[in-house]
Amino acid sequence: MPQITIRKLSDEVHRALRAQAANEGISAEEKARRLLAEGLFPSAQSGFGDRLRELARNVDLDGVDLERDRSGIDAADLS
């Protein structure tokens, strides 16, 4: 498997890398590998709308009559 050496890494970045790795119970080298992989191949993190769509994917709405509420909206009194 290929190897890489990163020179001129700031002390601040190195400390943060070691701290995050320690918090996760892994080596700094493993944390660096994961960060590189996530940066190069980001997972498709779903947003709120994507999660809602996934929840509703198996909902059968055939024959369900949905009616839009057209009643007025009162503005909030912010005084």
PDB file as gemmi writes it, atoms N, CA and C in Angstrom:
CRYST1    1.000    1.000    1.000  90.00  90.00  90.00 P 1                      
ATOM      1  N   MET A   1       0.847  -1.169   0.000  1.00  0.00           N  
ATOM      2  CA  MET A   1       0.000   0.000   0.000  1.00  0.00           C  
ATOM      3  C   MET A   1       0.899   1.242   0.000  1.00  0.00           C  
ATOM      4  N   PRO A   2       0.575   2.240  -0.796  1.00  0.00           N  
ATOM      5  CA  PRO A   2       1.401   3.445  -0.867  1.00  0.00           C  
ATOM      6  C   PRO A   2       1.459   4.191   0.469  1.00  0.00           C  
ATOM      7  N   GLN A   3       2.538   4.933   0.635  1.00  0.00           N  
ATOM      8  CA  GLN A   3       2.715   5.755   1.831  1.00  0.00           C  
ATOM      9  C   GLN A   3       2.944   7.190   1.409  1.00  0.00           C  
ATOM     10  N   ILE A   4       2.683   8.109   2.337  1.00  0.00           N  
ATOM     11  CA  ILE A   4       2.877   9.527   2.062  1.00  0.00           C  
ATOM     12  C   ILE A   4       3.472  10.182   3.302  1.00  0.00           C  
ATOM     13  N   THR A   5       4.354  11.139   3.086  1.00  0.00           N  
ATOM     14  CA  THR A   5       4.914  11.933   4.176  1.00  0.00           C  
ATOM     15  C   THR A   5       4.450  13.366   3.980  1.00  0.00           C  
ATOM     16  N   ILE A   6       3.930  13.962   5.026  1.00  0.00           N  
ATOM     17  CA  ILE A   6       3.467  15.349   4.945  1.00  0.00           C  
ATOM     18  C   ILE A   6       4.438  16.215   5.733  1.00  0.00           C  
ATOM     19  N   ARG A   7       5.131  17.086   5.023  1.00  0.00           N  
ATOM     20  CA  ARG A   7       6.097  17.977   5.659  1.00  0.00           C  
ATOM     21  C   ARG A   7       5.445  19.324   5.953  1.00  0.00           C  
ATOM     22  N   LYS A   8       6.053  20.063   6.855  1.00  0.00           N  
ATOM     23  CA  LYS A   8       5.647  21.424   7.202  1.00  0.00           C  
ATOM     24  C   LYS A   8       4.215  21.486   7.729  1.00  0.00           C  
ATOM     25  N   LEU A   9       3.830  20.479   8.480  1.00  0.00           N  
ATOM     26  CA  LEU A   9       2.526  20.467   9.135  1.00  0.00           C  
ATOM     27  C   LEU A   9       2.636  21.345  10.375  1.00  0.00           C  
ATOM     28  N   SER A  10       1.753  22.303  10.519  1.00  0.00           N  
ATOM     29  CA  SER A  10       1.859  23.216  11.665  1.00  0.00           C  
ATOM     30  C   SER A  10       1.621  22.465  12.975  1.00  0.00           C  
ATOM     31  N   ASP A  11       2.202  22.994  14.039  1.00  0.00           N  
ATOM     32  CA  ASP A  11       2.010  22.388  15.361  1.00  0.00           C  
ATOM     33  C   ASP A  11       0.531  22.364  15.737  1.00  0.00           C  
ATOM     34  N   GLU A  12      -0.174  23.428  15.369  1.00  0.00           N  
ATOM     35  CA  GLU A  12      -1.602  23.523  15.686  1.00  0.00           C  
ATOM     36  C   GLU A  12      -2.395  22.398  15.020  1.00  0.00           C  
ATOM     37  N   VAL A  13      -2.125  22.153  13.750  1.00  0.00           N  
ATOM     38  CA  VAL A  13      -2.815  21.084  13.023  1.00  0.00           C  
ATOM     39  C   VAL A  13      -2.442  19.725  13.611  1.00  0.00           C  
ATOM     40  N   HIS A  14      -1.176  19.546  13.917  1.00  0.00           N  
ATOM     41  CA  HIS A  14      -0.723  18.272  14.481  1.00  0.00           C  
ATOM     42  C   HIS A  14      -1.381  18.007  15.834  1.00  0.00           C  
ATOM     43  N   ARG A  15      -1.459  19.043  16.678  1.00  0.00           N  
ATOM     44  CA  ARG A  15      -2.120  18.887  17.985  1.00  0.00           C  
ATOM     45  C   ARG A  15      -3.595  18.544  17.819  1.00  0.00           C  
ATOM     46  N   ALA A  16      -4.267  19.240  16.895  1.00  0.00           N  
ATOM     47  CA  ALA A  16      -5.693  18.982  16.671  1.00  0.00           C  
ATOM     48  C   ALA A  16      -5.914  17.563  16.156  1.00  0.00           C  
ATOM     49  N   LEU A  17      -5.053  17.120  15.261  1.00  0.00           N  
ATOM     50  CA  LEU A  17      -5.144  15.764  14.722  1.00  0.00           C  
ATOM     51  C   LEU A  17      -4.974  14.736  15.833  1.00  0.00           C  
ATOM     52  N   ARG A  18      -3.965  14.930  16.664  1.00  0.00           N  
ATOM     53  CA  ARG A  18      -3.730  13.997  17.773  1.00  0.00           C  
ATOM     54  C   ARG A  18      -4.884  14.017  18.769  1.00  0.00           C  
ATOM     55  N   ALA A  19      -5.432  15.207  19.048  1.00  0.00           N  
ATOM     56  CA  ALA A  19      -6.538  15.315  20.005  1.00  0.00           C  
ATOM     57  C   ALA A  19      -7.786  14.612  19.481  1.00  0.00           C  
ATOM     58  N   GLN A  20      -8.116  14.831  18.208  1.00  0.00           N  
ATOM     59  CA  GLN A  20      -9.286  14.167  17.627  1.00  0.00           C  
ATOM     60  C   GLN A  20      -9.098  12.659  17.603  1.00  0.00           C  
ATOM     61  N   ALA A  21      -7.912  12.221  17.266  1.00  0.00           N  
ATOM     62  CA  ALA A  21      -7.626  10.786  17.234  1.00  0.00           C  
ATOM     63  C   ALA A  21      -7.776  10.186  18.626  1.00  0.00           C  
ATOM     64  N   ALA A  22      -7.254  10.870  19.631  1.00  0.00           N  
ATOM     65  CA  ALA A  22      -7.358  10.376  21.008  1.00  0.00           C  
ATOM     66  C   ALA A  22      -8.816  10.299  21.449  1.00  0.00           C  
ATOM     67  N   ASN A  23      -9.607  11.298  21.074  1.00  0.00           N  
ATOM     68  CA  ASN A  23     -11.036  11.285  21.426  1.00  0.00           C  
ATOM     69  C   ASN A  23     -11.765  10.097  20.812  1.00  0.00           C  
ATOM     70  N   GLU A  24     -11.312   9.662  19.650  1.00  0.00           N  
ATOM     71  CA  GLU A  24     -11.948   8.539  18.958  1.00  0.00           C  
ATOM     72  C   GLU A  24     -11.276   7.206  19.283  1.00  0.00           C  
ATOM     73  N   GLY A  25     -10.201   7.258  20.055  1.00  0.00           N  
ATOM     74  CA  GLY A  25      -9.502   6.029  20.429  1.00  0.00           C  
ATOM     75  C   GLY A  25      -8.741   5.383  19.287  1.00  0.00           C  
ATOM     76  N   ILE A  26      -8.251   6.202  18.365  1.00  0.00           N  
ATOM     77  CA  ILE A  26      -7.488   5.694  17.222  1.00  0.00           C  
ATOM     78  C   ILE A  26      -6.166   6.445  17.145  1.00  0.00           C  
ATOM     79  N   SER A  27      -5.276   5.969  16.305  1.00  0.00           N  
ATOM     80  CA  SER A  27      -3.984   6.636  16.140  1.00  0.00           C  
ATOM     81  C   SER A  27      -4.149   7.891  15.285  1.00  0.00           C  
ATOM     82  N   ALA A  28      -3.192   8.794  15.421  1.00  0.00           N  
ATOM     83  CA  ALA A  28      -3.201  10.001  14.597  1.00  0.00           C  
ATOM     84  C   ALA A  28      -3.070   9.630  13.119  1.00  0.00           C  
ATOM     85  N   GLU A  29      -2.310   8.585  12.841  1.00  0.00           N  
ATOM     86  CA  GLU A  29      -2.147   8.126  11.458  1.00  0.00           C  
ATOM     87  C   GLU A  29      -3.481   7.646  10.884  1.00  0.00           C  
ATOM     88  N   GLU A  30      -4.241   6.884  11.682  1.00  0.00           N  
ATOM     89  CA  GLU A  30      -5.553   6.409  11.229  1.00  0.00           C  
ATOM     90  C   GLU A  30      -6.507   7.582  11.041  1.00  0.00           C  
ATOM     91  N   LYS A  31      -6.460   8.547  11.945  1.00  0.00           N  
ATOM     92  CA  LYS A  31      -7.324   9.725  11.820  1.00  0.00           C  
ATOM     93  C   LYS A  31      -6.990  10.489  10.551  1.00  0.00           C  
ATOM     94  N   ALA A  32      -5.704  10.640  10.249  1.00  0.00           N  
ATOM     95  CA  ALA A  32      -5.285  11.327   9.028  1.00  0.00           C  
ATOM     96  C   ALA A  32      -5.788  10.585   7.790  1.00  0.00           C  
ATOM     97  N   ARG A  33      -5.704   9.247   7.808  1.00  0.00           N  
ATOM     98  CA  ARG A  33      -6.209   8.456   6.669  1.00  0.00           C  
ATOM     99  C   ARG A  33      -7.697   8.691   6.470  1.00  0.00           C  
ATOM    100  N   ARG A  34      -8.444   8.677   7.574  1.00  0.00           N  
ATOM    101  CA  ARG A  34      -9.900   8.871   7.482  1.00  0.00           C  
ATOM    102  C   ARG A  34     -10.246  10.270   6.980  1.00  0.00           C  
ATOM    103  N   LEU A  35      -9.535  11.275   7.487  1.00  0.00           N  
ATOM    104  CA  LEU A  35      -9.798  12.644   7.044  1.00  0.00           C  
ATOM    105  C   LEU A  35      -9.499  12.816   5.560  1.00  0.00           C  
ATOM    106  N   LEU A  36      -8.405  12.232   5.102  1.00  0.00           N  
ATOM    107  CA  LEU A  36      -8.081  12.298   3.675  1.00  0.00           C  
ATOM    108  C   LEU A  36      -9.157  11.615   2.834  1.00  0.00           C  
ATOM    109  N   ALA A  37      -9.574  10.435   3.254  1.00  0.00           N  
ATOM    110  CA  ALA A  37     -10.591   9.700   2.498  1.00  0.00           C  
ATOM    111  C   ALA A  37     -11.913  10.461   2.474  1.00  0.00           C  
ATOM    112  N   GLU A  38     -12.319  11.023   3.625  1.00  0.00           N  
ATOM    113  CA  GLU A  38     -13.574  11.780   3.681  1.00  0.00           C  
ATOM    114  C   GLU A  38     -13.499  13.038   2.823  1.00  0.00           C  
ATOM    115  N   GLY A  39     -12.330  13.671   2.799  1.00  0.00           N  
ATOM    116  CA  GLY A  39     -12.166  14.877   2.002  1.00  0.00           C  
ATOM    117  C   GLY A  39     -12.156  14.601   0.508  1.00  0.00           C  
ATOM    118  N   LEU A  40     -11.565  13.483   0.130  1.00  0.00           N  
ATOM    119  CA  LEU A  40     -11.469  13.141  -1.289  1.00  0.00           C  
ATOM    120  C   LEU A  40     -12.718  12.453  -1.818  1.00  0.00           C  
ATOM    121  N   PHE A  41     -13.374  11.689  -0.959  1.00  0.00           N  
ATOM    122  CA  PHE A  41     -14.561  10.940  -1.364  1.00  0.00           C  
ATOM    123  C   PHE A  41     -15.677  11.188  -0.353  1.00  0.00           C  
ATOM    124  N   PRO A  42     -16.247  12.394  -0.355  1.00  0.00           N  
ATOM    125  CA  PRO A  42     -17.262  12.703   0.659  1.00  0.00           C  
ATOM    126  C   PRO A  42     -18.484  11.808   0.508  1.00  0.00           C  
ATOM    127  N   SER A  43     -18.964  11.350   1.642  1.00  0.00           N  
ATOM    128  CA  SER A  43     -20.177  10.537   1.604  1.00  0.00           C  
ATOM    129  C   SER A  43     -21.352  11.454   1.320  1.00  0.00           C  
ATOM    130  N   ALA A  44     -22.365  10.903   0.742  1.00  0.00           N  
ATOM    131  CA  ALA A  44     -23.564  11.678   0.434  1.00  0.00           C  
ATOM    132  C   ALA A  44     -24.360  11.859   1.719  1.00  0.00           C  
ATOM    133  N   GLN A  45     -24.026  12.884   2.470  1.00  0.00           N  
ATOM    134  CA  GLN A  45     -24.762  13.142   3.700  1.00  0.00           C  
ATOM    135  C   GLN A  45     -26.088  13.773   3.328  1.00  0.00           C  
ATOM    136  N   SER A  46     -27.118  13.171   3.825  1.00  0.00           N  
ATOM    137  CA  SER A  46     -28.431  13.655   3.458  1.00  0.00           C  
ATOM    138  C   SER A  46     -28.855  14.805   4.352  1.00  0.00           C  
ATOM    139  N   GLY A  47     -29.578  15.717   3.764  1.00  0.00           N  
ATOM    140  CA  GLY A  47     -30.144  16.824   4.507  1.00  0.00           C  
ATOM    141  C   GLY A  47     -31.522  16.453   5.029  1.00  0.00           C  
ATOM    142  N   PHE A  48     -32.171  17.408   5.634  1.00  0.00           N  
ATOM    143  CA  PHE A  48     -33.478  17.172   6.230  1.00  0.00           C  
ATOM    144  C   PHE A  48     -34.499  16.714   5.182  1.00  0.00           C  
ATOM    145  N   GLY A  49     -34.514  17.370   4.033  1.00  0.00           N  
ATOM    146  CA  GLY A  49     -35.453  17.000   2.978  1.00  0.00           C  
ATOM    147  C   GLY A  49     -35.218  15.588   2.466  1.00  0.00           C  
ATOM    148  N   ASP A  50     -33.952  15.214   2.341  1.00  0.00           N  
ATOM    149  CA  ASP A  50     -33.625  13.856   1.899  1.00  0.00           C  
ATOM    150  C   ASP A  50     -34.119  12.823   2.908  1.00  0.00           C  
ATOM    151  N   ARG A  51     -33.964  13.148   4.197  1.00  0.00           N  
ATOM    152  CA  ARG A  51     -34.428  12.219   5.233  1.00  0.00           C  
ATOM    153  C   ARG A  51     -35.947  12.116   5.238  1.00  0.00           C  
ATOM    154  N   LEU A  52     -36.636  13.237   5.016  1.00  0.00           N  
ATOM    155  CA  LEU A  52     -38.099  13.195   4.941  1.00  0.00           C  
ATOM    156  C   LEU A  52     -38.558  12.342   3.761  1.00  0.00           C  
ATOM    157  N   ARG A  53     -37.900  12.528   2.626  1.00  0.00           N  
ATOM    158  CA  ARG A  53     -38.259  11.749   1.443  1.00  0.00           C  
ATOM    159  C   ARG A  53     -38.054  10.259   1.702  1.00  0.00           C  
ATOM    160  N   GLU A  54     -36.973   9.921   2.380  1.00  0.00           N  
ATOM    161  CA  GLU A  54     -36.706   8.518   2.696  1.00  0.00           C  
ATOM    162  C   GLU A  54     -37.780   7.951   3.615  1.00  0.00           C  
ATOM    163  N   LEU A  55     -38.210   8.739   4.592  1.00  0.00           N  
ATOM    164  CA  LEU A  55     -39.269   8.281   5.498  1.00  0.00           C  
ATOM    165  C   LEU A  55     -40.581   8.047   4.749  1.00  0.00           C  
ATOM    166  N   ALA A  56     -40.870   8.906   3.782  1.00  0.00           N  
ATOM    167  CA  ALA A  56     -42.143   8.830   3.068  1.00  0.00           C  
ATOM    168  C   ALA A  56     -42.105   7.876   1.878  1.00  0.00           C  
ATOM    169  N   ARG A  57     -40.962   7.317   1.587  1.00  0.00           N  
ATOM    170  CA  ARG A  57     -40.807   6.468   0.405  1.00  0.00           C  
ATOM    171  C   ARG A  57     -41.807   5.309   0.378  1.00  0.00           C  
ATOM    172  N   ASN A  58     -42.052   4.697   1.515  1.00  0.00           N  
ATOM    173  CA  ASN A  58     -42.928   3.525   1.563  1.00  0.00           C  
ATOM    174  C   ASN A  58     -44.347   3.849   2.015  1.00  0.00           C  
ATOM    175  N   VAL A  59     -44.684   5.124   2.069  1.00  0.00           N  
ATOM    176  CA  VAL A  59     -46.031   5.518   2.478  1.00  0.00           C  
ATOM    177  C   VAL A  59     -46.930   5.506   1.251  1.00  0.00           C  
ATOM    178  N   ASP A  60     -48.019   4.773   1.339  1.00  0.00           N  
ATOM    179  CA  ASP A  60     -48.962   4.672   0.224  1.00  0.00           C  
ATOM    180  C   ASP A  60     -50.062   5.705   0.415  1.00  0.00           C  
ATOM    181  N   LEU A  61     -50.073   6.726  -0.420  1.00  0.00           N  
ATOM    182  CA  LEU A  61     -51.075   7.781  -0.318  1.00  0.00           C  
ATOM    183  C   LEU A  61     -52.130   7.686  -1.408  1.00  0.00           C  
ATOM    184  N   ASP A  62     -52.168   6.577  -2.126  1.00  0.00           N  
ATOM    185  CA  ASP A  62     -53.203   6.402  -3.144  1.00  0.00           C  
ATOM    186  C   ASP A  62     -54.566   6.393  -2.472  1.00  0.00           C  
ATOM    187  N   GLY A  63     -55.480   7.171  -3.006  1.00  0.00           N  
ATOM    188  CA  GLY A  63     -56.828   7.219  -2.460  1.00  0.00           C  
ATOM    189  C   GLY A  63     -56.978   8.156  -1.275  1.00  0.00           C  
ATOM    190  N   VAL A  64     -55.909   8.774  -0.848  1.00  0.00           N  
ATOM    191  CA  VAL A  64     -55.988   9.719   0.266  1.00  0.00           C  
ATOM    192  C   VAL A  64     -56.235  11.105  -0.311  1.00  0.00           C  
ATOM    193  N   ASP A  65     -57.303  11.743   0.160  1.00  0.00           N  
ATOM    194  CA  ASP A  65     -57.657  13.068  -0.328  1.00  0.00           C  
ATOM    195  C   ASP A  65     -57.104  14.110   0.636  1.00  0.00           C  
ATOM    196  N   LEU A  66     -56.075  14.792   0.214  1.00  0.00           N  
ATOM    197  CA  LEU A  66     -55.475  15.828   1.045  1.00  0.00           C  
ATOM    198  C   LEU A  66     -55.952  17.186   0.561  1.00  0.00           C  
ATOM    199  N   GLU A  67     -56.397  17.998   1.499  1.00  0.00           N  
ATOM    200  CA  GLU A  67     -56.909  19.309   1.156  1.00  0.00           C  
ATOM    201  C   GLU A  67     -56.027  20.371   1.793  1.00  0.00           C  
ATOM    202  N   ARG A  68     -55.664  21.359   1.013  1.00  0.00           N  
ATOM    203  CA  ARG A  68     -54.807  22.430   1.514  1.00  0.00           C  
ATOM    204  C   ARG A  68     -55.596  23.353   2.427  1.00  0.00           C  
ATOM    205  N   ASP A  69     -54.991  23.724   3.541  1.00  0.00           N  
ATOM    206  CA  ASP A  69     -55.600  24.670   4.473  1.00  0.00           C  
ATOM    207  C   ASP A  69     -55.381  26.070   3.921  1.00  0.00           C  
ATOM    208  N   ARG A  70     -56.433  26.721   3.517  1.00  0.00           N  
ATOM    209  CA  ARG A  70     -56.334  28.050   2.924  1.00  0.00           C  
ATOM    210  C   ARG A  70     -56.796  29.141   3.885  1.00  0.00           C  
ATOM    211  N   SER A  71     -56.911  28.810   5.147  1.00  0.00           N  
ATOM    212  CA  SER A  71     -57.303  29.829   6.118  1.00  0.00           C  
ATOM    213  C   SER A  71     -56.170  30.841   6.264  1.00  0.00           C  
ATOM    214  N   GLY A  72     -56.528  32.028   6.685  1.00  0.00           N  
ATOM    215  CA  GLY A  72     -55.543  33.100   6.811  1.00  0.00           C  
ATOM    216  C   GLY A  72     -54.535  32.832   7.912  1.00  0.00           C  
ATOM    217  N   ILE A  73     -53.450  33.532   7.810  1.00  0.00           N  
ATOM    218  CA  ILE A  73     -52.394  33.410   8.805  1.00  0.00           C  
ATOM    219  C   ILE A  73     -52.272  34.743   9.518  1.00  0.00           C  
ATOM    220  N   ASP A  74     -52.324  34.721  10.836  1.00  0.00           N  
ATOM    221  CA  ASP A  74     -52.159  35.937  11.618  1.00  0.00           C  
ATOM    222  C   ASP A  74     -50.679  36.129  11.917  1.00  0.00           C  
ATOM    223  N   ALA A  75     -50.221  37.340  11.662  1.00  0.00           N  
ATOM    224  CA  ALA A  75     -48.822  37.647  11.947  1.00  0.00           C  
ATOM    225  C   ALA A  75     -48.591  37.672  13.451  1.00  0.00           C  
ATOM    226  N   ALA A  76     -47.430  37.285  13.857  1.00  0.00           N  
ATOM    227  CA  ALA A  76     -47.087  37.301  15.273  1.00  0.00           C  
ATOM    228  C   ALA A  76     -46.931  38.739  15.751  1.00  0.00           C  
ATOM    229  N   ASP A  77     -47.395  39.010  16.954  1.00  0.00           N  
ATOM    230  CA  ASP A  77     -47.247  40.336  17.557  1.00  0.00           C  
ATOM    231  C   ASP A  77     -45.913  40.369  18.292  1.00  0.00           C  
ATOM    232  N   LEU A  78     -44.947  41.049  17.726  1.00  0.00           N  
ATOM    233  CA  LEU A  78     -43.607  41.086  18.296  1.00  0.00           C  
ATOM    234  C   LEU A  78     -43.328  42.380  19.061  1.00  0.00           C  
ATOM    235  N   SER A  79     -44.407  43.100  19.410  1.00  0.00           N  
ATOM    236  CA  SER A  79     -44.202  44.367  20.130  1.00  0.00           C  
ATOM    237  C   SER A  79     -43.964  44.152  21.602  1.00  0.00           C  
TER     238      SER A  79                                                      
END                                                                             
